[in-house]
Amino acid sequence: MAQGTEVRERSATPSAPSARRGPRLFGPADPRHASSYPVSFLLPAFAVLLVFFFLPTVYNFVYAFTDWSSFKAEINFVGADNFERLLSNGDLLRALRITVVYAVLVALFQNLFGLLLAVLLENDTRVNRLSRVFLFIPVLMSALAVGYIFQALLKPDGALNAVLTRVSGDEVSTAWLGSTTWTIVVVAVIHGWKWMGLSMLIYLAGLKTIDGQLIEASKLDGTTAWQRFVHVRFPLLAPAVTFNVATALLGSLNSFDIVQATTGGGPARSTELLNIFIYRTFGQGLFAQATTMSLVLFLTVALMAFPVVGLLRRRENVL
Amino acid sequence: MKTARTLPALLVGAALLLPAACSDPGASTADTGSGDSAAAEWPEATADLAGTELTIWAAQNSNTVPEAVVAAFEEATGASVEVETIPDPYEQSVQTRVATGDKPDLAFWQPTGSQLSALNATQNLQPLDDAPYLENYKPELRDLTGMLDDTRYAALIKSPAVIGVYYNKEVLEENGITETPTSFDDMVETGRELQEAGVTPFFEMGGDRWATQWWVQVQLADAAADGLWDEINANETSFTDPVVLDTIDTYQGLVEDGLFNEDYKTATFEDEGDALLAGDVAMVVQVNSFFGQLQSKADTAELDEKIGYFPISPGGNVGTNIPDQSNALVAFATGDDDREAAARQLLNYWLSEGYPTFVEDQQTVSLQTEVPNPDGVPEALISENEALADSVGSMQSLAVANPDLYIYLADMLQGATTPQEVAEQTQAQFAELARAQGVEAFDE
């Protein structure tokens, strides 16, 4: 409780700018904070965070250095053995590469679709409002359901080919999920489609906050709509771009459900994201190896997050 | 400032918890159930069990298997048995649960060496060595499977699958083929004849992937009989040696020669059943879950009329057996003596007094001398069961680990890899799994 006393003493100093001081954990409420919440209210949330997030992450580090498997009862430390093996056989790097490519594609499609929709549906007409609701529905759908629906639509004898056959008059039996090169793009489009409603919403919010005077001024300067978009509105959307790109990119690094339901990692494992690979390895009973991979994934996300967010924030500074 | 001080405290707290975390939770009851705790007693099949509750884990495709026999058992003993469905992929879900310390009393499980070690049988399962029901089996089936290191851990309830060829009788007849092929080469020859006659000889379901391994495994039947898997287990022979690699080459050659359905890259299990029933394809190399698929699409009379089965191997008609999860049960060492005994009692009931009820309800082939096959078992199933007696073990049965051969083969079908790469990937994964199990030859 010594710390509590310290805080109280310090807060007694009238000159100390109270807003700058760290939050209090215990002790009687400071009269000037009485209207705010006591920090101890956060404890349950922190406890949950500790048990379900922090500890698993720590264990994730620990188990990666063991030989934990379903085959035997004891768990021994094996040093960096798992890392050496995984790096030497190339499978891990392959899955990591696929994951990064996928994440970049998803970030691209999701933001492209979201931005297009936001610009299209910007005006608050009745039709636009209704369209926004419908376009937001995929965000609320189960990712597995989305995956299975698209898998059925894109089968060689699925609905898409049936429609194309009807329209073109020729028999179309393309295996849309059959190419080892392009399937990852198709799946990324599906992922982008599912989440585009969210990006749309955030871009819409961004567009709404743009000062009408700026638009008016640029109109008076004789700009075309395209010039206004490129030189005024899009740069002013920078904070929305930061949020959307970062969440799409980093979120899809952890992707699993959509791809698992659509392709299961195929064809020929060309869409086997790291998470699918981890899942498969875990299923083989190689728990330590799977843990090592998920640690690598965790580090990758962390390593990508800082530069990506930093870069996007710097864009905002130009404003 | 405050957070700067709480973080180290949290780290210390977490570090204190680590030693607890480093013992395998699945092993907490390790010594209670394993082998040497004197020969386990086998209660009478119908002894009173009022108040005892048992749980059986089953997969989505096996959760109805125990229904009738369990109801009869409850009736006879007063026990209450819950059949809990574990979501697919079943093996993976069960392994994960057991690894975290969650165990049922009984579970459906593939009774092969590799899958029993995947459950860490010596620690987690009850040995079933002196079970009274063993003498009921037909002698040639008694020791077919369910063993790991000479200890019996699984009870076979249904005829294990035998990899072989399901064929459309009408298609062969129409093309003047009256005798079924007598060896692998003969079968390929028949296939080529059919191809010339404009019939698709074989089917592959590259979309669902898992059946791709059957083409390689049937070609390995003779080598398996000569101890191939022992050599692979001892790290003396590798998947990259000609004995295995050649079979992969042959398989790819047949695909390239156009002996398979056009959509072999994307076709599914479902498509395969439809194609054979419709006569769009003449032959399918498969196991009996495929026949289950056919049974869901046609009745026994139609199946008897249309579908036949023969085993195949390079040198003749030897089948390759591959028991699956719906064929057998394992009893867990839960640490509760009464429930462990009750679980054994249920197995005993199932394979003695309850067995006629079971085969009748399931319309399945009987494994026991005294219990006849129920009327209405389709012919193809009986042929498959007949192939069992002189069959050889599959990779799953005899190899210490079960690598994802089928995935690597499916990759090859997609054109992404070569047979050599398939063999290398399979060997690498096999070595990894064997090493995790502590198999000596793979220790470094």
Interface residues (C-beta under 8 A of the other chain):
Chain A: Q3 G22 P23 R24 L25 L50 F54 L55 V58 Y59 V62 T66 D67 W68 S69 S70 F71 K72 A73 E74 I75 R85 N89 K155 P156 S173 A175 L177 G178 T180 G266 P267 A268 R269 S270 Y279 R280 F282 G283 Q284 G285 L286 F287 Q289
Chain B: M1 K2 T3 R5 T6 L10 A14 L17 L18 A21 C22 S23 D24 G26 A27 A30 P89 E91 Q92 Q95 T96 V98 A99 S117 A118 L119 N120 Q123 G207 R209 D263 K265 T266 D404 I407 A410 D411 Q414 G415 A416 T417 A428 Q429 E432 L433 A436 Q437 G438
